[in-house]
Amino acid sequence: NMGSWIAEEAVVSTQSTGAVIDNRNTTITYYDSLLGDNHQCTASLRDYMVAEHLAKKKTPMNASSWKLVIEKDLPEQLNGCDCGVFACKYAEYVSQDRPFDFDQSDMPYFRRRMIWEIINKTLL
């Protein structure tokens, strides 16, 4: 999905979350498996895009054209230790334009699969 950038964010609370900058749809979407809100994250990413546009293209970007979204229609984390796996899976699924068709019960499998992929230096 070449029209999007995925930005992984490590929040001070130790909760792993993520955000996607979708250039095709001028949308910045925040993903949190505990369904939290972080409007500062989406606003900061928009401000970054505005600054980068000005620096690279030497013209101002219309910041008001960007839609900032806190996604709530997500598989939800039900424990205190799977936030990183959820963040990785959100990134994987978004980058492949796939619907989120997983839930908490899939996390043990995803953990084993991620270990295998790291050890074997290949993605399944």
C-alpha positions as CSV (number, residue, x, y, z in Angstrom):
1,N,0.0,0.0,0.0
2,M,2.3,2.7,-1.3
3,G,-0.2,5.6,-0.5
4,S,0.2,5.2,3.3
5,W,2.9,5.5,5.9
6,I,2.6,3.6,9.1
7,A,4.0,5.3,12.1
8,E,4.5,3.1,15.2
9,E,4.3,5.1,18.4
10,A,5.5,4.1,21.9
11,V,3.4,5.9,24.4
12,V,4.7,6.8,27.9
13,S,2.1,4.6,29.5
14,T,3.9,1.6,27.9
15,Q,0.9,1.0,25.6
16,S,2.0,0.3,22.0
17,T,-0.2,2.1,19.5
18,G,0.0,3.0,15.9
19,A,-1.0,5.6,13.3
20,V,-1.4,5.6,9.6
21,I,-0.9,8.6,7.3
22,D,-3.0,7.8,4.2
23,N,-1.9,10.2,1.4
24,R,-4.5,8.8,-1.0
25,N,-7.4,9.8,1.3
26,T,-5.7,12.6,3.2
27,T,-6.5,10.8,6.5
28,I,-4.5,10.2,9.6
29,T,-5.8,7.3,11.6
30,Y,-4.8,6.4,15.2
31,Y,-5.1,2.7,16.4
32,D,-5.1,1.7,20.0
33,S,-6.0,-1.9,21.0
34,L,-7.3,-0.5,24.4
35,L,-9.5,1.9,22.4
36,G,-7.9,5.0,23.9
37,D,-7.8,8.4,22.4
38,N,-4.7,10.3,21.4
39,H,-5.8,13.4,19.4
40,Q,-2.3,14.9,20.1
41,C,-0.8,12.1,18.0
42,T,-2.9,12.7,14.9
43,A,-2.5,16.4,15.2
44,S,1.3,16.1,15.6
45,L,1.4,13.8,12.5
46,R,-0.6,16.3,10.5
47,D,1.7,19.2,11.6
48,Y,4.7,17.0,10.6
49,M,3.1,16.5,7.1
50,V,2.5,20.3,6.8
51,A,6.1,21.0,7.7
52,E,7.6,18.4,5.4
53,H,5.4,19.6,2.5
54,L,6.7,23.1,3.0
55,A,10.3,22.0,3.3
56,K,10.3,19.6,0.3
57,K,7.8,21.3,-2.1
58,K,8.3,24.9,-1.0
59,T,4.5,25.4,-1.0
60,P,2.1,25.4,1.9
61,M,-0.2,22.4,2.4
62,N,-3.8,22.8,3.3
63,A,-3.9,21.2,6.7
64,S,-7.6,21.5,7.0
65,S,-8.1,19.0,4.2
66,W,-6.7,16.2,6.4
67,K,-9.2,14.1,8.3
68,L,-8.0,13.0,11.8
69,V,-9.5,9.7,12.9
70,I,-9.4,7.8,16.2
71,E,-10.4,4.3,15.1
72,K,-12.7,2.6,17.4
73,D,-14.0,-0.3,15.2
74,L,-11.0,-2.5,16.2
75,P,-10.2,-5.9,17.7
76,E,-9.8,-5.1,21.3
77,Q,-7.0,-6.2,23.6
78,L,-8.3,-7.9,26.7
79,N,-5.1,-8.3,28.7
80,G,-2.1,-6.2,29.7
81,C,0.6,-7.8,27.6
82,D,-0.5,-8.0,23.9
83,C,-0.4,-4.3,22.9
84,G,2.7,-4.8,20.7
85,V,1.3,-7.8,18.9
86,F,-2.0,-5.9,18.3
87,A,0.0,-2.8,17.0
88,C,2.0,-5.0,14.6
89,K,-1.2,-6.8,13.3
90,Y,-3.0,-3.5,12.8
91,A,0.0,-2.3,10.7
92,E,0.1,-5.5,8.7
93,Y,-3.6,-5.6,8.0
94,V,-3.8,-1.9,7.1
95,S,-0.8,-2.1,4.8
96,Q,-2.5,-5.0,3.0
97,D,-6.0,-3.3,2.9
98,R,-7.4,-6.2,4.8
99,P,-10.3,-6.1,7.3
100,F,-9.4,-6.7,10.9
101,D,-10.7,-10.3,11.2
102,F,-8.7,-11.3,14.3
103,D,-9.3,-11.0,18.1
104,Q,-7.6,-11.6,21.4
105,S,-7.8,-15.4,21.0
106,D,-5.5,-15.2,17.9
107,M,-2.6,-13.6,19.9
108,P,-0.8,-16.8,20.9
109,Y,-0.6,-17.9,17.3
110,F,0.5,-14.4,16.1
111,R,3.3,-14.4,18.7
112,R,4.6,-17.8,17.6
113,R,4.3,-16.7,13.9
114,M,6.2,-13.5,14.6
115,I,9.0,-15.4,16.3
116,W,9.2,-17.8,13.4
117,E,9.3,-14.9,10.9
118,I,12.1,-13.1,12.9
119,I,14.2,-16.3,13.3
120,N,13.8,-17.2,9.6
121,K,14.1,-13.6,8.3
122,T,11.0,-14.0,6.2
123,L,7.3,-13.0,6.3
124,L,4.6,-15.5,5.8
